[in-house]
């Protein structure tokens, strides 16, 4: 049931509009935001969901001339230039500026809830072919991928090209210097300093002995580091580290970038782990006296990453496709005996989180019948 409005009035010399809801709560809206987000056809293009009002035409000090209640479900504002804006009650309620309402909206948009794990991970499994033909299964897959960071899809055909099919279910795969997909055959997994947010690895052939996969929840470990050694956490979350990757594959490339080992949001929560020891550059753009403290901090983090309590080990079977959050889950494999013929073959691919989250929101609307 959509919310009803009890009363509306201008406050603070017309710079704010206060809405009193039928449940007794209140919401206060800055007038500059209201004018910027007028929903009339002159100011907003519904077909594109985009603003038409030019910013240079917006008066940042604007005040209302008149505000009125249009029934219980709308308010109408007349501006000093006689332009009129009408706002639906439900639209306003969702965009309330209270801390609680903003948190609800952000959770709805970005699904930030995380389930952390260590060696006790219960690896979620979904049949690959269900993903191909069932939207509810795709929705379950992507929700779990976002929350837990890793999902295993089982029973794919043991041939190249299955990841292309999987990419079509979310939208499209990410093209990188290694191509749309790439092959891992009896060699260490490809290094890549330009890391898209989601990675897929499809097992086509597996060695009989060794070759187990190892994964670690980087967010869980970074939280542990923050508890045990706040100084090390501060160093790794504030120091820009140089990475490099040079070679020839899909095309020739020379990538150089700077990343903090632990990227944080405005609340100090880890949102991305950027750690590939193999591609950490010899160039290090920090003062000499800060080098050893950085290495000491990274050693603490690396030790936690490699501790048995944080590492989950499993072995991919032919037909298995592991899908994981590449900004959260650190992965590797155990050694296996070398042989003159190919004994282990994986196909890999990447996707962007923007593409994955777009599909997740669309499926949520379709599967759950909600906006």
Secondary structure, DSSP 8 states (H G I E B T S, - for coil): ----EEEEEEETTTTEEEEEETTS-EEEEEHHHHHHT--STTTEETTTTEE-S-GGG--TT--EEEEEEETTTEEEEEETTS-EEEEEHHHHHHT--SHHHHHHHHHHHH-------STT----EEEHHHHHH-HHHHHHHHHHHHHHSEEEEE---SSTTHHHHHHHHHS----BTTBSEEEEESS-----SS--SEEEEEEEE--SS---EEEEEHHHHHHHHHHH-HHHHHHHTT-EEEEEEEEESSSEEEEEEEEESEEE-TTS-EEEE---GGGB-S---S-GGGHHHHHHHHHHHHHHHTSTTTEEEE---TT-EEEEETTTEEEEE------SS---EEEEEEE-HHHHHHHHHHHHHHHH---
